Amino acid sequence: MSEVATVATGWGLTFVVIVTYSLWVVSRGRSIGRELGIGEAQPSGLEQESDLSPDT
């Protein structure tokens, strides 16, 4: 295996490990948030304003 192939393989594996770990962290954070009731869907300010009747 050439030096270029070795370096490319190392970078590729590093990228895969970092992406996999990032996805795991996000998944774990969401599951913990659900357990604690954090981040539940709530209407945004824009949706709340659209529910109001117009002033005219």
TIRO-2110 file (N, C-alpha, C; in Angstrom, 1 decimal):
// TIRO-2110
0.9, -1.2, 0.0, N, 1, A
0.0, 0.0, 0.0, CA, 1, A
0.9, 1.2, 0.0, C, 1, A
0.6, 2.2, -0.9, N, 2, A
1.4, 3.4, -1.0, CA, 2, A
1.1, 4.3, 0.2, C, 2, A
2.0, 5.3, 0.3, N, 3, A
1.9, 6.2, 1.4, CA, 3, A
0.6, 7.1, 1.3, C, 3, A
0.3, 7.4, 0.0, N, 4, A
-0.9, 8.2, -0.3, CA, 4, A
-2.2, 7.4, 0.1, C, 4, A
-2.2, 6.1, -0.2, N, 5, A
-3.4, 5.3, 0.1, CA, 5, A
-3.5, 5.1, 1.6, C, 5, A
-2.4, 5.0, 2.3, N, 6, A
-2.4, 4.9, 3.8, CA, 6, A
-3.0, 6.1, 4.4, C, 6, A
-2.5, 7.3, 4.0, N, 7, A
-3.0, 8.6, 4.5, CA, 7, A
-4.5, 8.7, 4.2, C, 7, A
-4.9, 8.4, 2.9, N, 8, A
-6.3, 8.5, 2.5, CA, 8, A
-7.2, 7.6, 3.4, C, 8, A
-6.7, 6.4, 3.6, N, 9, A
-7.5, 5.4, 4.4, CA, 9, A
-7.6, 6.0, 5.9, C, 9, A
-6.5, 6.5, 6.4, N, 10, A
-6.6, 7.1, 7.7, CA, 10, A
-7.6, 8.2, 7.8, C, 10, A
-7.5, 9.1, 6.9, N, 11, A
-8.5, 10.2, 6.9, CA, 11, A
-9.9, 9.7, 6.7, C, 11, A
-10.1, 8.8, 5.9, N, 12, A
-11.5, 8.2, 5.6, CA, 12, A
-12.0, 7.5, 6.9, C, 12, A
-11.2, 6.7, 7.6, N, 13, A
-11.6, 6.1, 8.8, CA, 13, A
-11.9, 7.1, 9.9, C, 13, A
-11.0, 8.2, 10.0, N, 14, A
-11.3, 9.2, 11.0, CA, 14, A
-12.6, 9.9, 10.7, C, 14, A
-12.9, 10.2, 9.5, N, 15, A
-14.1, 10.9, 9.1, CA, 15, A
-15.3, 10.0, 9.5, C, 15, A
-15.3, 8.7, 9.2, N, 16, A
-16.4, 7.8, 9.5, CA, 16, A
-16.5, 7.7, 11.1, C, 16, A
-15.5, 7.7, 11.8, N, 17, A
-15.6, 7.6, 13.3, CA, 17, A
-16.2, 8.9, 13.8, C, 17, A
-15.8, 10.0, 13.3, N, 18, A
-16.3, 11.3, 13.8, CA, 18, A
-17.8, 11.5, 13.5, C, 18, A
-18.2, 11.1, 12.3, N, 19, A
-19.6, 11.2, 11.9, CA, 19, A
-20.4, 10.2, 12.7, C, 19, A
-20.0, 9.0, 12.9, N, 20, A
-20.7, 8.0, 13.7, CA, 20, A
-20.9, 8.5, 15.1, C, 20, A
-19.8, 9.1, 15.7, N, 21, A
-19.8, 9.6, 17.1, CA, 21, A
-20.8, 10.7, 17.2, C, 21, A
-20.8, 11.6, 16.2, N, 22, A
-21.7, 12.8, 16.2, CA, 22, A
-23.1, 12.4, 16.2, C, 22, A
-23.4, 11.4, 15.3, N, 23, A
-24.8, 10.9, 15.2, CA, 23, A
-25.2, 10.3, 16.5, C, 23, A
-24.3, 9.5, 17.2, N, 24, A
-24.6, 8.9, 18.4, CA, 24, A
-24.9, 10.0, 19.5, C, 24, A
-24.1, 11.0, 19.5, N, 25, A
-24.3, 12.1, 20.5, CA, 25, A
-25.6, 12.8, 20.3, C, 25, A
-26.0, 13.1, 19.1, N, 26, A
-27.3, 13.7, 18.8, CA, 26, A
-28.4, 12.8, 19.2, C, 26, A
-28.3, 11.5, 18.9, N, 27, A
-29.3, 10.6, 19.2, CA, 27, A
-29.5, 10.4, 20.7, C, 27, A
-28.4, 10.3, 21.4, N, 28, A
-28.4, 10.2, 22.9, CA, 28, A
-29.0, 11.5, 23.5, C, 28, A
-28.6, 12.6, 23.0, N, 29, A
-29.2, 13.9, 23.5, CA, 29, A
-30.7, 14.0, 23.4, C, 29, A
-31.2, 13.5, 22.2, N, 30, A
-32.6, 13.6, 22.0, CA, 30, A
-33.3, 12.6, 22.9, C, 30, A
-32.8, 11.4, 23.1, N, 31, A
-33.5, 10.5, 24.0, CA, 31, A
-33.4, 10.9, 25.4, C, 31, A
-32.4, 11.5, 25.9, N, 32, A
-32.3, 12.1, 27.2, CA, 32, A
-33.3, 13.3, 27.4, C, 32, A
-33.4, 14.1, 26.3, N, 33, A
-34.3, 15.2, 26.3, CA, 33, A
-35.7, 14.7, 26.4, C, 33, A
-36.1, 13.7, 25.7, N, 34, A
-37.4, 13.1, 25.8, CA, 34, A
-37.7, 12.6, 27.2, C, 34, A
-36.8, 11.9, 27.8, N, 35, A
-37.0, 11.4, 29.2, CA, 35, A
-37.2, 12.6, 30.2, C, 35, A
-36.5, 13.7, 30.0, N, 36, A
-36.6, 14.8, 30.9, CA, 36, A
-37.7, 15.8, 30.5, C, 36, A
-38.3, 15.6, 29.3, N, 37, A
-39.4, 16.5, 28.8, CA, 37, A
-38.9, 17.8, 28.3, C, 37, A
-37.6, 17.8, 27.8, N, 38, A
-37.0, 18.9, 27.3, CA, 38, A
-37.1, 18.9, 25.8, C, 38, A
-37.4, 20.0, 25.2, N, 39, A
-37.5, 20.1, 23.7, CA, 39, A
-38.7, 19.6, 23.1, C, 39, A
-39.8, 19.5, 23.8, N, 40, A
-41.1, 19.1, 23.3, CA, 40, A
-41.5, 20.1, 22.3, C, 40, A
-42.3, 19.7, 21.3, N, 41, A
-42.8, 20.6, 20.3, CA, 41, A
-43.7, 21.6, 20.9, C, 41, A
-43.4, 22.9, 20.7, N, 42, A
-44.2, 24.0, 21.1, CA, 42, A
-44.4, 24.9, 20.0, C, 42, A
-45.5, 25.6, 19.9, N, 43, A
-45.7, 26.5, 18.7, CA, 43, A
-44.7, 27.6, 18.8, C, 43, A
-44.2, 28.0, 17.6, N, 44, A
-43.2, 29.1, 17.5, CA, 44, A
-43.9, 30.4, 17.6, C, 44, A
-43.2, 31.5, 17.7, N, 45, A
-43.8, 32.8, 17.8, CA, 45, A
-44.6, 33.1, 16.5, C, 45, A
-44.1, 32.7, 15.4, N, 46, A
-44.8, 32.9, 14.1, CA, 46, A
-46.1, 32.3, 14.1, C, 46, A
-46.2, 31.0, 14.5, N, 47, A
-47.5, 30.3, 14.6, CA, 47, A
-48.4, 31.0, 15.5, C, 47, A
-47.9, 31.5, 16.6, N, 48, A
-48.8, 32.1, 17.6, CA, 48, A
-49.4, 33.4, 17.0, C, 48, A
-48.6, 34.1, 16.3, N, 49, A
-49.1, 35.4, 15.7, CA, 49, A
-50.1, 35.1, 14.6, C, 49, A
-50.0, 34.0, 13.9, N, 50, A
-51.0, 33.8, 12.9, CA, 50, A
-52.3, 33.3, 13.4, C, 50, A
-52.3, 32.9, 14.7, N, 51, A
-53.6, 32.5, 15.3, CA, 51, A
-54.4, 33.7, 15.8, C, 51, A
-53.7, 34.8, 15.9, N, 52, A
-54.4, 36.0, 16.4, CA, 52, A
-55.3, 36.6, 15.3, C, 52, A
-56.4, 37.2, 15.6, N, 53, A
-57.2, 37.8, 14.6, CA, 53, A
-56.6, 39.1, 14.2, C, 53, A
-56.8, 39.6, 13.0, N, 54, A
-56.2, 40.8, 12.5, CA, 54, A
-56.9, 42.0, 13.2, C, 54, A
-56.1, 43.1, 13.3, N, 55, A
-56.6, 44.3, 14.0, CA, 55, A
-57.6, 45.1, 13.2, C, 55, A
-57.7, 44.8, 11.9, N, 56, A
-58.6, 45.6, 11.1, CA, 56, A
-60.1, 45.1, 11.1, C, 56, A
END
